[in-house]
Amino acid sequence: VSSVAFLALDRSGQGSCLGLSGVTVALLAVFARMYPTHVLGILLAGVIPIRLQASQLLQLVFIWSLFGSVAQIHSQVAHSAHLGGILFGLAYCEVWKRRFFLRPYIAQ
């Protein structure tokens, strides 16, 4: 899904998408929806330790990826793939929650 988002939003037509960052961000989105107040630690630029709640970290990644996608900064980061991963993770979590919430009400 993240690669499809990258291809749909890549205006230059010269980019390629390789890696698992979209999947990683999708897992972050699912985790943040399930445990929004859980504190996660990351290393900013590989050096500066930061501790944030899962929901705050997801919002930060979303804003960073949205800005990178809209500004079309030429970098090695596929920001639109991250956006696709976030959207997929949130959608997956909603489907999973509704499935188990509605299970007692569905006739077998």
Backbone torsions as a table, in degrees:
resi	resn	phi	psi	omega
1	VAL	NA	-40.3	-178.7
2	SER	-66.4	-35.0	177.7
3	SER	-67.9	-36.0	177.5
4	VAL	-65.2	-42.0	177.2
5	ALA	-62.7	-40.2	179.0
6	PHE	-62.4	-47.3	-179.2
7	LEU	-64.9	-35.2	-179.4
8	ALA	-70.8	-32.5	-174.8
9	LEU	-101.6	-5.0	179.7
10	ASP	-78.5	107.0	-175.8
11	ARG	-80.1	-26.1	-175.5
12	SER	-76.0	-28.0	-178.1
13	GLY	75.0	4.6	-178.0
14	GLN	-108.1	-6.1	-175.0
15	GLY	-83.7	162.8	173.6
16	SER	-137.3	157.1	-175.7
17	CYS	-124.9	118.3	-179.7
18	LEU	-141.1	130.5	177.7
19	GLY	134.6	-178.4	-176.8
20	LEU	-116.9	17.6	-177.2
21	SER	-67.0	-32.7	177.2
22	GLY	-63.7	-40.2	177.4
23	VAL	-67.8	-40.7	179.2
24	THR	-62.2	-42.4	179.0
25	VAL	-69.9	-34.1	176.1
26	ALA	-63.3	-41.2	177.4
27	LEU	-65.9	-37.4	175.3
28	LEU	-61.7	-41.4	179.9
29	ALA	-63.3	-44.0	178.3
30	VAL	-63.5	-46.0	-179.7
31	PHE	-62.0	-42.0	-179.3
32	ALA	-66.7	-32.2	177.2
33	ARG	-73.9	-33.9	-178.2
34	MET	-82.9	-36.8	-177.6
35	TYR	-132.2	70.2	-172.3
36	PRO	-65.3	-27.1	-176.9
37	THR	-97.2	-0.5	178.5
38	HIS	-66.5	134.8	-177.0
39	VAL	-88.8	128.9	178.1
40	LEU	-116.6	147.7	177.2
41	GLY	-112.8	136.6	176.5
42	ILE	-132.8	163.2	174.6
43	LEU	-109.1	114.6	178.3
44	LEU	-78.8	124.7	-176.8
45	ALA	58.6	23.4	177.7
46	GLY	73.1	6.6	-174.7
47	VAL	-131.3	-46.8	-171.4
48	ILE	-89.9	114.9	179.6
49	PRO	-76.7	134.7	178.7
50	ILE	-131.6	135.9	176.5
51	ARG	-117.2	122.9	-179.6
52	LEU	-136.6	156.7	171.2
53	GLN	-68.1	152.8	-176.5
54	ALA	-57.6	-41.1	-179.8
55	SER	-67.0	-36.5	178.1
56	GLN	-68.5	-39.6	178.1
57	LEU	-63.9	-41.5	177.8
58	LEU	-62.5	-42.3	178.1
59	GLN	-63.1	-40.7	178.4
60	LEU	-62.9	-45.3	178.8
61	VAL	-65.0	-39.7	178.8
62	PHE	-62.2	-47.7	-179.7
63	ILE	-63.2	-43.1	179.1
64	TRP	-61.7	-44.5	-179.5
65	SER	-70.5	-38.2	177.8
66	LEU	-64.1	-45.1	177.5
67	PHE	-60.8	-44.7	179.3
68	GLY	-63.6	-34.6	179.4
69	SER	-73.8	-42.6	-177.6
70	VAL	-72.7	-42.5	-176.9
71	ALA	-74.0	-16.1	-179.1
72	GLN	52.0	46.6	176.2
73	ILE	-70.3	130.2	-179.4
74	HIS	-79.3	97.8	179.0
75	SER	-137.3	179.0	180.0
76	GLN	-89.5	10.6	-178.6
77	VAL	-102.8	127.9	178.1
78	ALA	-89.0	80.9	-175.8
79	HIS	-60.1	-38.1	-179.6
80	SER	-67.2	-29.0	175.0
81	ALA	-67.2	-36.1	176.5
82	HIS	-66.0	-41.1	177.3
83	LEU	-62.0	-42.7	177.0
84	GLY	-62.0	-39.6	177.4
85	GLY	-64.7	-41.7	178.5
86	ILE	-63.5	-46.3	-179.9
87	LEU	-62.8	-41.4	178.7
88	PHE	-65.3	-44.4	-179.8
89	GLY	-61.4	-43.1	178.6
90	LEU	-66.3	-41.5	178.5
91	ALA	-65.4	-42.6	179.1
92	TYR	-61.1	-43.1	-179.5
93	CYS	-63.8	-41.6	178.9
94	GLU	-64.3	-43.2	178.7
95	VAL	-63.6	-43.1	-179.8
96	TRP	-63.1	-43.9	179.3
97	LYS	-63.5	-46.0	-178.0
98	ARG	-66.3	-36.5	-179.7
99	ARG	-61.4	-46.5	-177.9
100	PHE	-79.7	-25.5	176.4
101	PHE	-72.0	-38.0	-176.3
102	LEU	-88.9	-9.4	-175.8
103	ARG	-52.8	-43.6	179.8
104	PRO	-64.4	-21.5	-175.9
105	TYR	-94.4	-9.4	-178.2
106	ILE	-88.0	127.6	179.0
107	ALA	-68.2	134.0	-178.1
108	GLN	-94.9	NA	NA
